Amino acid sequence: MKIFVTGVNGQLGHDVMNELNRRGYEGVGSDVADAYAGVADGSAVTAMPYVKLDITDRTAVQRALKEVRPDAVVHCAAWTAVDMAEDDDKVALVRAVNAGGTRNIAEAAKTVDAKLLYLSTDYVFDGQGERPWQPDDKNYKPLNVYGQTKLEGELAVAGTLEKYFIVRIAWVFGLNGKNFIKTMINVGKTHDAVRVVNDQIGTPTYTFDLARLLVDMVETEKYGYYHATNSESEPGGYISWYDFCVEFYRQYGLTTKVIPVSTEEYGLSKAARPFNSRLDKRKLIEAGFEPLPAWQDAVRRYLEEARL
């Protein structure tokens, strides 16, 4: 099986390429950079075929997929700078990437009869209430530009293809790039105390674990909408960003005090964030997929690999 992966310079695309290599599949990576620019970890990603590709260029996307002729596409490329997306001079670009770029990928996948896996987000919902969002919920109401454009990407995929997976994730962390754990550990090393919001609830997603699941998915034809984050340690055991920070500080050995604050007290963000990022993942099990491990275990393995 040949699999085309977009956004390989990001946290998830990097791990998907490594997972493909582990399984002996032919992976072809793509991104906007002149070459693969991932971490210098000696990983197999650097040795795999690479295509420089601007997904907002419809002609270039069509040409790339016709040349590669993949069996499946894992579409990781996206604009993910949530606050910057709110800037007036960035909105058109964010939409061109997340909505237009995704439509281009979907149309090209259809042309070569490839299945498509699109990564989306809990931000397509309004984040209200406490009920975990179901994969097939359709009561969309994004709070910000990022969420709106990712929803437009979802609609483009579903409206173009029959062979697709839409996988929503949240609170992503991985080795290749910036993330909340890395940022907060660096801050914790130089501060006696940090403030972290405790009224935004969900679970994190380790890209190493997610990559395994995504490759599991594209090996099948079990199409549809799914939610995938690392598992709660107990049923319904969703956490806050505060809980998350307390745990990885504990595992890392930092004694920095973590002060819980409300989103309103914390302030600063340009983009509205959802309070309810709970994603129900039972559909994965119902479809026969192995769910992601507990988030605490994911944190442990990440810290061992990252060596921060």
C-alpha positions in Angstrom: 0.0 0.0 0.0 1.3 3.5 -0.9 0.2 6.3 1.4 0.6 10.0 0.7 1.0 12.1 3.8 0.6 15.9 4.0 2.1 18.1 6.6 5.1 15.8 7.4 7.0 18.7 9.1 4.4 18.8 11.8 4.1 16.7 15.0 1.5 14.2 13.5 2.7 13.9 9.9 6.2 13.1 11.2 4.9 10.3 13.4 2.6 8.9 10.7 5.6 8.6 8.3 7.6 6.8 10.9 4.7 4.4 11.6 4.3 3.6 7.9 8.0 2.8 7.7 7.7 0.5 10.8 5.0 -1.5 8.9 6.9 -1.6 5.6 4.5 0.6 3.7 5.6 3.0 1.0 5.0 6.5 2.4 5.4 9.7 0.4 5.6 12.8 2.5 4.7 16.4 1.5 4.9 19.9 3.0 5.5 23.5 1.8 9.2 23.4 2.7 11.8 22.7 0.2 12.7 19.4 2.0 11.8 17.5 5.1 12.6 19.7 8.0 11.8 17.4 11.0 13.8 16.8 14.1 17.3 15.4 13.6 16.4 12.1 15.3 17.8 9.8 12.7 14.3 8.7 11.9 13.4 6.9 8.7 11.2 9.9 7.6 14.2 11.7 6.2 14.9 8.8 3.8 11.4 8.5 2.5 10.2 10.2 -0.8 9.2 13.8 -0.3 7.2 16.2 -2.4 7.2 20.0 -1.9 3.5 20.9 -2.1 1.4 23.9 -1.4 -2.1 22.5 -0.8 -3.7 25.8 -1.7 -2.5 25.3 -5.3 -5.2 23.1 -6.8 -3.2 22.3 -10.0 -0.1 21.3 -8.0 -2.2 19.0 -5.7 -3.8 17.3 -8.7 -0.4 16.9 -10.4 1.3 15.5 -7.2 -1.4 12.9 -6.5 -1.6 11.8 -10.2 2.2 11.3 -10.2 2.2 9.4 -6.8 -1.1 7.6 -7.3 -1.4 6.6 -3.7 -3.9 4.1 -2.3 -4.6 6.4 0.6 -4.0 10.0 1.7 -3.5 11.0 5.4 -4.2 14.7 5.4 -2.3 16.2 8.4 -1.5 19.6 6.9 -3.4 22.5 8.5 -3.2 26.0 9.9 -3.2 25.4 13.7 -2.1 28.7 15.2 -5.5 29.3 16.7 -5.0 32.9 18.0 -3.2 34.1 15.0 -6.0 32.9 12.8 -8.2 35.6 14.3 -6.0 38.4 12.8 -7.9 40.2 10.0 -4.9 39.8 7.6 -4.7 36.0 8.3 -8.3 34.9 7.9 -8.2 34.4 4.2 -5.0 32.4 4.4 -6.3 30.2 7.1 -9.4 29.5 5.1 -7.3 28.8 2.0 -5.3 26.2 3.9 -7.9 24.5 6.1 -10.9 24.7 3.8 -9.6 25.3 0.3 -6.5 23.1 0.7 -8.6 20.3 2.1 -11.0 20.5 -0.8 -8.1 20.3 -3.2 -6.8 17.2 -1.5 -10.2 15.6 -1.5 -10.8 16.3 -5.2 -7.4 14.9 -6.1 -7.9 11.8 -4.0 -11.2 11.3 -5.8 -9.4 11.6 -9.2 -6.9 8.8 -8.3 -9.6 6.8 -6.4 -7.6 7.0 -3.1 -9.2 6.8 0.4 -8.7 10.0 2.5 -8.2 10.4 6.2 -8.7 14.0 7.3 -7.7 15.2 10.8 -10.2 17.6 12.4 -10.9 19.0 15.8 -13.3 19.3 18.7 -13.3 23.0 17.8 -16.1 22.3 15.2 -18.5 22.3 18.2 -19.4 25.2 20.5 -17.8 23.6 23.6 -20.9 24.1 25.8 -22.4 21.7 28.3 -20.8 18.6 29.7 -22.0 15.8 27.4 -19.1 14.2 25.5 -19.4 15.0 21.8 -20.3 12.0 19.6 -18.5 11.4 16.3 -21.7 11.7 14.3 -23.0 14.8 16.1 -24.0 17.4 13.5 -24.8 20.3 15.8 -21.7 22.3 14.7 -21.1 25.8 16.0 -17.4 26.8 15.9 -16.3 29.5 18.3 -13.4 30.8 16.2 -11.8 31.0 12.8 -9.7 27.9 13.2 -12.8 25.8 14.2 -14.9 27.3 11.4 -12.3 26.6 8.7 -11.7 23.0 10.0 -15.4 22.4 9.8 -15.4 23.7 6.2 -12.7 21.2 5.5 -14.8 18.4 7.0 -17.8 19.4 4.8 -15.5 19.5 1.7 -14.3 15.9 2.4 -17.8 14.6 3.1 -19.3 16.4 0.1 -16.6 15.2 -2.3 -15.8 11.6 -1.4 -17.4 8.3 -0.3 -14.2 6.7 0.9 -13.2 8.9 3.8 -12.4 9.0 7.5 -12.8 12.2 9.5 -10.9 11.9 12.8 -11.3 14.6 15.4 -8.6 15.1 18.0 -7.8 17.5 20.8 -4.9 18.9 22.9 -2.2 17.4 20.6 1.4 16.8 21.7 4.3 15.1 20.0 8.1 15.1 19.6 8.3 17.1 16.4 7.3 20.7 17.2 5.9 22.9 19.9 3.2 21.7 22.4 1.8 22.5 25.8 4.0 20.1 27.7 7.2 21.4 26.2 6.2 25.0 26.7 5.0 24.6 30.3 8.1 22.6 31.4 10.3 25.3 30.0 8.3 27.9 31.9 8.2 25.8 35.1 12.0 25.6 35.1 12.3 29.4 35.5 9.2 30.2 37.6 8.1 29.4 41.1 4.4 29.2 40.0 2.4 29.0 36.8 -1.3 29.7 36.2 -3.3 27.1 34.1 -7.0 27.1 33.2 -9.2 24.6 35.0 -12.5 25.0 33.3 -11.7 23.7 29.8 -12.2 19.9 30.0 -11.1 17.1 27.7 -8.2 14.7 27.1 -4.8 15.0 25.3 -3.6 13.2 22.2 -0.1 11.9 21.8 0.8 11.9 18.1 2.9 8.7 18.4 -0.2 6.8 19.6 -2.5 8.5 17.2 -0.3 7.7 14.2 -0.6 4.0 15.0 -4.4 4.3 15.0 -4.5 6.3 11.7 -2.5 3.6 9.9 -4.8 1.0 11.4 -7.7 2.9 9.9 -6.4 3.3 6.4 -5.8 -0.4 6.3 -9.6 -0.8 6.4 -12.7 0.4 4.7 -14.5 1.3 8.0 -15.2 4.8 6.8 -16.9 7.6 8.7 -16.5 10.0 11.6 -14.4 9.1 14.6 -13.0 10.7 17.8 -9.5 9.8 18.9 -7.7 11.1 22.0 -5.7 9.2 24.6 -8.0 7.3 27.0 -9.2 8.5 30.4 -7.8 6.5 33.3 -11.4 5.7 34.3 -14.8 6.0 32.4 -15.7 9.7 32.2 -12.4 10.7 33.7 -11.9 13.8 31.6 -9.4 16.4 32.8 -8.6 20.1 32.7 -5.5 21.7 31.4 -4.6 22.3 35.0 -4.9 18.5 35.8 -2.8 17.8 32.7 0.0 20.2 33.8 0.0 18.9 37.4 0.5 15.4 36.1 3.3 16.1 33.7 5.1 18.3 36.3 4.8 15.4 38.7 6.2 12.9 36.3 9.0 15.3 35.2 9.9 16.1 38.8 9.2 19.8 38.8 8.1 21.4 42.1 6.7 24.5 40.4 3.3 25.4 41.9 0.4 25.1 39.5 -2.4 27.6 40.2 -5.8 26.8 38.8 -7.6 29.8 37.2 -10.7 30.2 35.1 -10.5 31.0 31.4 -11.8 34.5 32.2 -9.2 35.0 34.9 -6.4 33.8 32.6 -7.5 36.1 29.7 -5.0 36.9 26.9 -6.4 34.6 24.1 -7.7 36.3 21.0 -9.7 33.2 20.0 -12.6 31.8 22.1 -11.8 28.3 23.4 -14.4 25.6 24.1 -15.0 24.7 27.7 -16.2 21.2 26.7 -13.7 19.3 24.7 -14.9 15.9 25.8 -14.8 13.5 22.9 -16.6 10.2 23.1 -14.3 7.5 21.6 -16.5 4.4 21.9 -17.1 4.2 18.2 -13.4 3.2 17.7 -14.0 0.1 19.8 -17.3 -0.6 18.1 -15.5 -0.5 14.8 -12.8 -2.9 16.0 -10.0 -0.4 16.4 -7.6 -0.4 19.3 -8.1 2.8 21.3 -5.2 5.0 22.4 -3.6 4.2 25.8 -4.3 6.2 28.9 -3.0 9.7 28.7 -0.9 9.4 31.8 1.0 6.6 30.2 1.4 8.7 27.0 2.9 11.5 29.0 5.4 9.1 30.6 6.5 7.8 27.3 6.7 11.2 25.7 8.9 12.6 28.5 11.2 9.6 28.2 11.5 10.2 24.4 11.6 14.0 24.5 14.3 14.3 27.2 13.3 17.9 27.9 
